[in-house]
Amino acid sequence: MKNIYAIINGALVLETEAKILISDLSIQRGYGVFDYFRTINRQPVFLADHLDRLYQSVAKINLTIGMDRTELTEMLQQLIEKNNLPDTGIKITLTGGYSEDGYTVAKPNLLITQTAYSFDKEDFAKGTRLVTYNHQRQMPEVKTIDYLQAICLQPFIKENDADDVLYYDQTEIRECPRANFFVVTGNDEVLTPSKKVLRGITRKKILHFAEFNVKETVIDLHTLQNAKEAFITSTSKNVLPVLKIDGNTIGNGIPGEITTKIYHRLLATKGIVI
């Protein structure tokens, strides 16, 4: 079995030997942020966008990485070369550090891990099923390590014969725990929630696809009843059609035309050939 390496505070170590102390605020209080990007043929995808978001998240929870973007990029490249895996996911995590009182932020710990990732073209045709749930994530603009609500809802998701949960706040659609949400209207407008959501990198790219009529706006729960298509987006999921919400079929129950076009446009932008 191939040895996989990770980086902790600048040190390259075997993943099996990578450790942090139990006094870290990530363990004691769930305090920390992360970002996740992919490599394709050993090349980072949308790295500048991910680093922008990482540094923004870090600043908003009053942490500091302790190195500039150039230094961090060089460190990431070192890990990529050491592990020598073609297609992967790389996770950068910054924790609250070893707190003496279990509450006060200390010197952060920087953890970088890499895992193999394989693109499965069958996922798109399978799509996904969502169930709605009234919940607003805390600090939604920050990519925190806090997934408490999403994990607690796993039994609820299974009970409703769904694959994931779609959060809404009062009557306004927000996002999935690990993905942004889009809906296609009858006149082929592509809408995505405009506020209180994580600014996903895939979401950002799709918003700039000029050939589609994509808009950020408020999406009410009632909009779902007349949705022509729906899909979710993320770094790992790319574009994934939503075929059912709350047991109700979206459109014809198969990936829609607009969703399919956006999917292929995104893959081309990433350099994925299918």
Stockholm file with secondary structure:
# STOCKHOLM 1.0

chainA/1-274         MKNIYAIINGALVLETEAKILISDLSIQRGYGVFDYFRTINRQPVFLADHLDRLYQSVAKINLTIGMDRTELTEMLQQLIEKNNLPDTGIKITLTGGYSEDGYTVAKPNLLITQTAYSFDKEDFAKGTRLVTYNHQRQMPEVKTIDYLQAICLQPFIKENDADDVLYYDQTEIRECPRANFFVVTGNDEVLTPSKKVLRGITRKKILHFAEFNVKETVIDLHTLQNAKEAFITSTSKNVLPVLKIDGNTIGNGIPGEITTKIYHRLLATKGIVI
#=GR chainA/1-274 SS CCCCEEEETTEEEEGGGCCCCTTBHHHHTCCEEEEEEEEETTEESSHHHHHHHHHHHHHHTTCCCSSCHHHHHHHHHHHHHHHCCSSEEEEEEEECCBCSSSSSCCSCCEEEEEEECCCCTHHHHHCEEEEEEECCCSSTTSCBSCCHHHHHTHHHHHHTTCSEEEEEETTEECCBTTBEEEEECTTCCEEEECSSSCCCHHHHHHHTCTTSCEEEECCBGGGGGGCSEEEEEETTTEEEEEEEETTEECTTSSCCHHHHHHHHHHHHHHTCCC
#=GC SS_cons         CCCCEEEETTEEEEGGGCCCCTTBHHHHTCCEEEEEEEEETTEESSHHHHHHHHHHHHHHTTCCCSSCHHHHHHHHHHHHHHHCCSSEEEEEEEECCBCSSSSSCCSCCEEEEEEECCCCTHHHHHCEEEEEEECCCSSTTSCBSCCHHHHHTHHHHHHTTCSEEEEEETTEECCBTTBEEEEECTTCCEEEECSSSCCCHHHHHHHTCTTSCEEEECCBGGGGGGCSEEEEEETTTEEEEEEEETTEECTTSSCCHHHHHHHHHHHHHHTCCC
//
